[in-house]
């Protein structure tokens, strides 16, 4: 059950009718976990340029970095694994990776969530930039949100 190529061309060039208004509504009515995730993404990963409630194909995804081709979804009780699996397959068919995190992890795991996102971002770049030699860092994690 795929999406035909003509539909994909149309969707890639322009968000669907009403998707901008839907995205604005979702941004204005974000859950606590979504607000927390947005803060983590903005503070810890500014170079990835994440967008929140971004139209992508026929969906509105929670967070998307077009630069890193990474979609991050914050899932709560309203998500259904079967529907999410189809949505994930369609998004991945466009070259994006989908990272799903549970609300309770976003709200309660202040080190694990940024670490997971960092690993996902690095996985998209097999040759990460090495740190400068002799550069002093403390060795501590760069995030504490």
Order of alpha helices (4+ residues) and beta strands (2+ residues): alpha-alpha-alpha-beta-beta-beta-alpha-beta-alpha-alpha
